[in-house]
Amino acid sequence: MEVPFTWKPTGWFQIGWSAEFPTGEVRPLRFFGEDLVAYRDEGGELHVLEGHCPHLGAHIGHGGTVAGDCVECPYHGWVWGPDGENKRIPYQDRPNTSQHLRVWPLSEQYGCVF
């Protein structure tokens, strides 16, 4: 089916209210046909990343935990930074720098999350 518009986001969209994202909690989201994960780090900053860990595809938003300013995958404990880079793998001496998650830009204004 051909549509007269693009399915890709071309502007800012409200994805929730600031109060829906408490410090230290991880939430699964689904927007723009993609699974996302949102978390507010221990410093209070909100982040939105691609939802699936590239290691084995687990959804980080279902059982993931906040670790400092990072989010930890619930399956094997890979830790992802707010920049989308792999920061730690529990059973390795170094992170996997070839793996990363897409980072979505966001803005909080007047209690709204865009």
N, CA, C and O of each residue as an XYZ file, in Angstrom:
456
protein
N       0.842     -1.176      0.000
C       0.000      0.000      0.000
C       0.888      1.241      0.000
O       1.830      1.335      0.787
N       0.600      2.153     -0.847
C       1.355      3.401     -0.913
C       0.624      4.473     -0.113
O      -0.585      4.658     -0.257
N       1.364      5.167      0.722
C       0.777      6.230      1.542
C       1.408      7.564      1.154
O       2.542      7.595      0.677
N       0.688      8.662      1.354
C       1.211      9.970      0.943
C       2.178     10.591      1.945
O       2.456     11.787      1.866
N       2.696      9.802      2.882
C       3.618     10.335      3.886
C       4.615      9.243      4.247
O       4.440      8.083      3.876
N       5.641      9.616      4.961
C       6.654      8.658      5.381
C       6.261      8.039      6.711
O       5.598      8.686      7.521
N       6.660      6.789      6.948
C       6.411      6.114      8.217
C       7.508      6.433      9.224
O       7.376      6.108     10.404
N       8.571      7.054      8.782
C       9.674      7.377      9.672
C       9.379      8.685     10.408
O       8.754      9.583      9.842
N       9.822      8.801     11.662
C       9.568     10.042     12.402
C      10.295     11.215     11.772
O      11.476     11.113     11.440
N       9.598     12.321     11.608
C      10.194     13.506     10.990
C      10.087     14.729     11.884
O      10.272     15.855     11.420
N       9.793     14.523     13.149
C       9.672     15.637     14.083
C       9.707     15.112     15.498
O      10.123     13.978     15.738
N       9.274     15.927     16.429
C       9.244     15.538     17.831
C       7.860     15.004     18.181
O       6.846     15.566     17.767
N       7.826     13.912     18.950
C       6.581     13.288     19.362
C       6.629     13.049     20.870
O       7.662     12.661     21.415
N       5.503     13.286     21.534
C       5.464     13.014     22.965
C       5.377     11.506     23.179
O       4.505     10.836     22.626
N       6.308     10.978     24.000
C       6.309      9.542     24.295
C       5.859      9.258     25.720
O       5.757      8.097     26.116
N       5.589     10.302     26.492
C       5.131     10.096     27.857
C       5.271     11.352     28.681
O       5.611     12.425     28.181
N       4.997     11.184     29.965
C       5.117     12.251     30.942
C       6.340     11.977     31.813
O       6.648     10.820     32.097
N       7.016     12.995     32.225
C       8.233     12.847     33.035
C       8.003     11.973     34.261
O       8.866     11.169     34.615
N       6.859     12.117     34.908
C       6.566     11.348     36.122
C       6.443      9.848     35.861
O       6.515      9.051     36.796
N       6.260      9.460     34.612
C       6.143      8.038     34.257
C       7.500      7.337     34.207
O       7.565      6.118     34.048
N       8.574      8.100     34.340
C       9.919      7.555     34.251
C      10.690      7.867     35.529
O      11.541      8.756     35.520
N      10.419      7.159     36.633
C      11.124      7.443     37.889
C      12.595      7.030     37.833
O      12.979      6.154     37.058
N      13.392      7.662     38.653
C      14.824      7.366     38.731
C      15.038      5.898     39.076
O      14.402      5.361     39.984
N      15.938      5.259     38.343
C      16.310      3.884     38.617
C      15.417      2.822     37.982
O      15.645      1.630     38.184
N      14.410      3.230     37.220
C      13.519      2.259     36.593
C      13.747      2.187     35.086
O      14.143      3.162     34.447
N      13.484      1.001     34.541
C      13.634      0.732     33.112
C      12.253      0.407     32.562
O      11.508     -0.361     33.170
N      11.902      0.992     31.402
C      10.589      0.761     30.798
C      10.714      0.385     29.339
O      11.487      1.003     28.607
N       9.969     -0.620     28.899
C       9.910     -0.917     27.469
C       8.970      0.064     26.781
O       7.948      0.450     27.349
N       9.305      0.461     25.582
C       8.459      1.341     24.775
C       8.382      0.777     23.361
O       9.256      0.019     22.938
N       7.343      1.147     22.641
C       7.256      0.787     21.231
C       6.726      2.001     20.483
O       5.565      2.381     20.636
N       7.587      2.606     19.673
C       7.229      3.755     18.861
C       7.886      3.615     17.498
O       8.960      3.027     17.371
N       7.237      4.153     16.495
C       7.789      4.206     15.138
C       8.093      2.810     14.597
O       8.996      2.642     13.778
N       7.337      1.806     15.057
C       7.548      0.429     14.604
C       8.787     -0.217     15.189
O       9.241     -1.245     14.687
N       9.342      0.362     16.237
C      10.567     -0.170     16.835
C      10.401     -0.355     18.338
O       9.702      0.412     18.999
N      11.060     -1.390     18.866
C      11.113     -1.600     20.306
C      12.219     -0.739     20.879
O      13.342     -0.728     20.374
N      11.889     -0.009     21.949
C      12.828      0.905     22.591
C      12.874      0.609     24.078
O      11.990     -0.058     24.615
N      13.896      1.103     24.734
C      13.989      1.021     26.187
C      14.270      2.426     26.709
O      15.126      3.139     26.186
N      13.533      2.809     27.752
C      13.746      4.099     28.401
C      14.158      3.843     29.842
O      13.618      2.960     30.509
N      15.106      4.614     30.306
C      15.501      4.516     31.714
C      15.991      5.865     32.200
O      16.592      6.637     31.454
N      15.722      6.128     33.461
C      16.237      7.337     34.093
C      17.381      6.899     34.995
O      17.186      6.130     35.937
N      18.584      7.400     34.695
C      19.772      6.954     35.428
C      19.774      7.488     36.856
O      18.906      8.270     37.242
N      20.752      7.057     37.624
C      20.822      7.434     39.036
C      21.027      8.935     39.241
O      20.756      9.459     40.322
N      21.502      9.620     38.210
C      21.652     11.074     38.271
C      20.396     11.820     37.869
O      20.366     13.050     37.920
N      19.350     11.096     37.467
C      18.073     11.701     37.105
C      17.886     11.997     35.632
O      16.842     12.520     35.243
N      18.876     11.674     34.794
C      18.762     11.953     33.367
C      18.058     10.800     32.655
O      18.347      9.630     32.909
N      17.137     11.141     31.767
C      16.370     10.148     31.018
C      17.068      9.816     29.707
O      17.608     10.697     29.038
N      17.052      8.535     29.346
C      17.681      8.061     28.107
C      16.724      7.122     27.388
O      15.966      6.391     28.026
N      16.761      7.141     26.047
C      15.986      6.204     25.237
C      16.939      5.573     24.234
O      17.603      6.264     23.462
N      16.992      4.233     24.262
C      17.879      3.467     23.391
C      17.081      2.421     22.631
O      15.933      2.126     22.965
N      17.709      1.870     21.607
C      17.176      0.701     20.924
C      16.886     -0.370     21.977
O      17.669     -0.536     22.912
N      15.789     -1.089     21.846
C      15.335     -1.971     22.909
C      15.992     -3.319     23.038
O      15.992     -3.902     24.122
N      16.553     -3.833     21.959
C      17.075     -5.199     21.992
C      18.594     -5.235     22.078
O      19.292     -4.562     21.320
N      19.088     -6.030     23.012
C      20.526     -6.227     23.164
C      21.043     -6.986     21.937
O      20.491     -8.031     21.592
N      22.081     -6.490     21.277
C      22.585     -7.166     20.089
C      23.276     -8.506     20.376
O      23.568     -9.259     19.447
N      23.535     -8.803     21.641
C      24.203    -10.055     21.980
C      23.346    -11.248     21.569
O      23.759    -12.046     20.728
N      22.147    -11.376     22.159
C      21.239    -12.464     21.789
C      19.804    -11.985     21.603
O      18.887    -12.801     21.517
N      19.604    -10.680     21.539
C      18.301    -10.138     21.202
C      17.315     -9.946     22.335
O      16.147     -9.653     22.076
N      17.734    -10.099     23.573
C      16.817     -9.898     24.701
C      16.348     -8.445     24.735
O      17.113     -7.533     24.423
N      15.097     -8.238     25.113
C      14.573     -6.877     25.249
C      15.012     -6.323     26.604
O      14.626     -6.842     27.651
N      15.807     -5.284     26.572
C      16.370     -4.694     27.783
C      15.286     -4.076     28.673
O      15.460     -3.970     29.887
N      14.179     -3.673     28.070
C      13.108     -3.047     28.817
C      12.311     -3.997     29.685
O      11.544     -3.548     30.537
N      12.471     -5.292     29.495
C      11.750     -6.287     30.289
C      12.736     -6.947     31.251
O      13.337     -7.968     30.918
N      12.903     -6.375     32.431
C      13.794     -6.941     33.438
C      15.163     -6.300     33.510
O      15.975     -6.678     34.354
N      15.440     -5.330     32.637
C      16.720     -4.629     32.699
C      16.818     -3.793     33.967
O      15.805     -3.468     34.586
N      18.043     -3.447     34.348
C      18.255     -2.655     35.555
C      19.178     -1.475     35.266
O      19.985     -1.508     34.336
N      19.041     -0.443     36.075
C      19.898      0.733     35.954
C      21.145      0.510     36.793
O      21.063      0.072     37.940
N      22.304      0.813     36.212
C      23.589      0.700     36.903
C      24.341      2.009     36.686
O      25.029      2.167     35.678
N      24.216      2.943     37.621
C      24.845      4.253     37.458
C      24.127      5.039     36.380
O      22.936      5.324     36.500
N      24.860      5.394     35.313
C      24.215      6.072     34.185
C      23.971      5.105     33.034
O      23.652      5.529     31.924
N      24.120      3.815     33.292
C      23.980      2.777     32.267
C      22.754      1.906     32.531
O      22.115      2.004     33.578
N      22.444      1.054     31.560
C      21.365      0.083     31.703
C      21.951     -1.303     31.442
O      22.767     -1.482     30.538
N      21.525     -2.279     32.245
C      22.056     -3.636     32.154
C      21.008     -4.576     31.573
O      19.857     -4.585     32.007
N      21.419     -5.364     30.590
C      20.540     -6.345     29.960
C      20.208     -7.450     30.960
O      21.100     -7.926     31.663
N      18.939     -7.870     31.036
C      18.561     -8.888     32.016
C      19.024    -10.298     31.670
O      19.003    -11.176     32.532
N      19.439    -10.531     30.433
C      19.749    -11.889     30.009
C      21.157    -12.336     30.400
O      21.314    -13.336     31.101
N      22.176    -11.610     29.956
C      23.554    -11.976     30.279
C      24.325    -10.862     30.969
O      25.525    -10.998     31.207
N      23.652     -9.757     31.296
C      24.293     -8.708     32.075
C      25.178     -7.749     31.308
O      25.981     -7.040     31.914
N      25.052     -7.707     29.968
C      25.826     -6.711     29.230
C      25.338     -5.326     29.650
O      24.135     -5.102     29.785
N      26.271     -4.401     29.857
C      25.945     -3.060     30.328
C      26.134     -2.075     29.178
O      27.162     -2.068     28.501
N      25.099     -1.235     28.975
C      25.086     -0.271     27.869
C      25.043      1.136     28.424
O      24.258      1.429     29.326
N      25.885      2.010     27.889
C      25.939      3.391     28.337
C      24.895      4.250     27.658
O      24.273      3.816     26.688
N      24.691      5.465     28.151
C      23.720      6.374     27.546
C      24.103      6.790     26.126
O      23.268      7.308     25.384
N      25.351      6.565     25.750
C      25.801      6.844     24.390
C      25.587      5.649     23.464
O      25.954      5.702     22.290
N      24.991      4.562     23.987
C      24.722      3.371     23.186
C      25.884      2.405     23.091
O      25.754      1.346     22.478
N      27.017      2.748     23.683
C      28.199      1.897     23.620
C      28.170      0.822     24.710
O      27.659      1.050     25.806
N      28.720     -0.337     24.398
C      28.848     -1.401     25.378
C      29.940     -1.005     26.365
O      31.072     -0.732     25.966
N      29.602     -0.975     27.649
C      30.541     -0.548     28.682
C      31.154     -1.704     29.460
O      32.274     -1.596     29.959
N      30.419     -2.813     29.566
C      30.941     -3.924     30.353
C      30.235     -5.214     29.972
O      29.035     -5.234     29.696
N      31.012     -6.286     29.965
C      30.500     -7.646     29.821
C      31.006     -8.398     31.046
O      32.216     -8.476     31.254
N      30.108     -8.954     31.866
C      30.525     -9.508     33.153
C      31.562    -10.623     33.081
O      32.332    -10.795     34.026
N      31.604    -11.357     32.029
C      32.508    -12.507     31.933
C      33.706    -12.239     31.023
O      34.390    -13.176     30.611
N      33.967    -10.963     30.705
C      35.111    -10.585     29.879
C      35.887     -9.460     30.543
O      35.355     -8.739     31.387
N      37.128     -9.318     30.161
C      37.973     -8.254     30.707
C      37.709     -6.898     30.067
O      38.056     -5.863     30.636
N      37.103     -6.898     28.895
C      36.893     -5.642     28.175
C      35.522     -5.639     27.507
O      34.964     -6.703     27.242
N      34.969     -4.448     27.229
C      33.678     -4.369     26.537
C      33.826     -4.733     25.063
O      34.935     -4.776     24.530
N      32.714     -4.988     24.425
C      32.687     -5.275     22.995
C      32.439     -3.958     22.270
O      31.295     -3.525     22.135
N      33.503     -3.327     21.808
C      33.392     -2.001     21.206
C      32.778     -2.031     19.807
O      32.473     -0.977     19.248
N      32.594     -3.213     19.237
C      31.975     -3.292     17.920
C      30.445     -3.294     18.007
O      29.768     -3.157     16.987
N      29.902     -3.447     19.204
C      28.453     -3.472     19.405
C      27.979     -2.157     20.011
O      28.629     -1.594     20.892
N      26.844     -1.680     19.530
C      26.255     -0.473     20.106
C      24.752     -0.477     19.857
O      24.249     -1.182     18.982
N      24.056      0.319     20.640
C      22.614      0.495     20.496
C      22.346      1.883     19.931
O      23.077      2.832     20.214
N      21.302      1.991     19.136
C      20.913      3.306     18.626
C      20.394      4.146     19.787
O      19.637      3.660     20.628
N      20.799      5.389     19.826
C      20.357      6.336     20.851
C      19.352      7.285     20.208
O      19.605      7.850     19.144
N      18.216      7.450     20.864
C      17.189      8.363     20.373
C      17.300      9.679     21.135
O      17.385      9.672     22.363
N      17.302     10.806     20.428
C      17.350     12.097     21.127
C      16.039     12.324     21.859
O      14.982     11.900     21.391
N      16.101     12.984     22.995
C      14.868     13.312     23.710
C      15.004     14.643     24.397
O      16.096     15.172     24.600
N      13.848     15.160     24.746
C      13.785     16.444     25.431
C      12.638     16.381     26.431
O      11.559     15.872     26.126
N      12.886     16.904     27.628
C      11.831     17.002     28.635
C      11.497     18.476     28.826
O      12.365     19.288     29.148
N      10.228     18.807     28.623
C       9.777     20.185     28.785
C       8.400     20.205     29.423
O       7.480     19.539     28.948
N       8.258     20.964     30.493
C       6.969     21.143     31.159
C       6.314     19.822     31.551
O       5.092     19.686     31.500
N       7.145     18.843     31.946
C       6.632     17.554     32.375
C       6.319     16.587     31.246
O       5.812     15.493     31.494
N       6.608     16.969     30.022
C       6.387     16.109     28.850
C       7.723     15.568     28.375
O       8.743     16.252     28.462
N       7.716     14.341     27.872
C       8.920     13.737     27.302
C       8.717     13.623     25.795
O       7.779     12.970     25.338
N       9.591     14.255     25.031
C       9.545     14.206     23.570
C      10.747     13.457     23.046
O      10.899     13.303     21.834
